[in-house]
Amino acid sequence: MAEPRQSFLSLCPAEPFRIFFPLATLLGISGVSLWPLFFSGLHKFYPGPMHARLMIEGFLAGFVIGFLGTALPRLLSAPPLRRAELGTLAVLFLTTAGLHIGGQPRAGDAAFIVLMLSFGACMIARVRRRTELPPPGFVLVAFGFFSGIIGPLLWLCGTQGSRMRRQIPLIGARRIRACQP
């Protein structure tokens, strides 16, 4: 006799990619669509900073969280995410994206840092309860994780060169407009 089919939501804690991959794809489409909207005149603001954050903190991070949240517990023979953990990560992910779309990059960066720290805490709990060792290349995951936190932290602290930071969107907008017929 065949086992009853599991519901989508019951599969998601063990396979977070089911939630994060589609959300990341939508954010990637949103981030890319800012440019046609800008060039058509529907958006009056220069989309560079919002595009960068949606693509990195939305598109890329969604795939990273979905992949590592699924693969790491399996590679370590550790328990999968719990529903509460998955729900918290999903809410933080959507909050980060919403803040960036809403034009609040500093709050979005802060939410992203909280998301990354929360995800890191979830994965550290799995590392502590592992029965297998991760592949040797997984040490690079830690470097990527810390880089993902350090970038938004530097922006929040203003150490990216405040004078230059104000000029980059203006330079980009001038060059784009110079290329238009």
Secondary structure in CASP SS format (residue, H / E / C, confidence):
PFRMAT SS
TARGET T0000
AUTHOR 0000-0000-0000
METHOD secondary structure of the structure
MODEL  1
M C 1.00
A C 1.00
E C 1.00
P C 1.00
R C 1.00
Q C 1.00
S C 1.00
F H 1.00
L H 1.00
S H 1.00
L H 1.00
C C 1.00
P C 1.00
A C 1.00
E C 1.00
P C 1.00
F H 1.00
R H 1.00
I H 1.00
F H 1.00
F H 1.00
P H 1.00
L H 1.00
A H 1.00
T H 1.00
L H 1.00
L H 1.00
G H 1.00
I H 1.00
S H 1.00
G H 1.00
V H 1.00
S H 1.00
L H 1.00
W H 1.00
P H 1.00
L H 1.00
F H 1.00
F H 1.00
S C 1.00
G C 1.00
L C 1.00
H C 1.00
K C 1.00
F C 1.00
Y C 1.00
P C 1.00
G H 1.00
P H 1.00
M H 1.00
H H 1.00
A H 1.00
R H 1.00
L H 1.00
M H 1.00
I H 1.00
E H 1.00
G H 1.00
F H 1.00
L H 1.00
A H 1.00
G H 1.00
F H 1.00
V H 1.00
I H 1.00
G H 1.00
F H 1.00
L H 1.00
G H 1.00
T H 1.00
A H 1.00
L H 1.00
P H 1.00
R H 1.00
L H 1.00
L H 1.00
S C 1.00
A C 1.00
P C 1.00
P C 1.00
L C 1.00
R C 1.00
R H 1.00
A H 1.00
E H 1.00
L H 1.00
G H 1.00
T H 1.00
L H 1.00
A H 1.00
V H 1.00
L H 1.00
F H 1.00
L H 1.00
T H 1.00
T H 1.00
A H 1.00
G H 1.00
L H 1.00
H H 1.00
I H 1.00
G C 1.00
G C 1.00
Q C 1.00
P H 1.00
R H 1.00
A H 1.00
G H 1.00
D H 1.00
A H 1.00
A H 1.00
F H 1.00
I H 1.00
V H 1.00
L H 1.00
M H 1.00
L H 1.00
S H 1.00
F H 1.00
G H 1.00
A H 1.00
C H 1.00
M H 1.00
I H 1.00
A H 1.00
R H 1.00
V H 1.00
R H 1.00
R C 1.00
R C 1.00
T C 1.00
E C 1.00
L C 1.00
P C 1.00
P C 1.00
P H 1.00
G H 1.00
F H 1.00
V H 1.00
L H 1.00
V H 1.00
A H 1.00
F H 1.00
G H 1.00
F H 1.00
F H 1.00
S H 1.00
G H 1.00
I H 1.00
I H 1.00
G H 1.00
P H 1.00
L H 1.00
L H 1.00
W H 1.00
L H 1.00
C H 1.00
G C 1.00
T C 1.00
Q C 1.00
G C 1.00
S H 1.00
R H 1.00
M H 1.00
R H 1.00
R H 1.00
Q H 1.00
I H 1.00
P H 1.00
L H 1.00
I H 1.00
G H 1.00
A H 1.00
R H 1.00
R H 1.00
I H 1.00
R H 1.00
A H 1.00
C H 1.00
Q C 1.00
P C 1.00
END
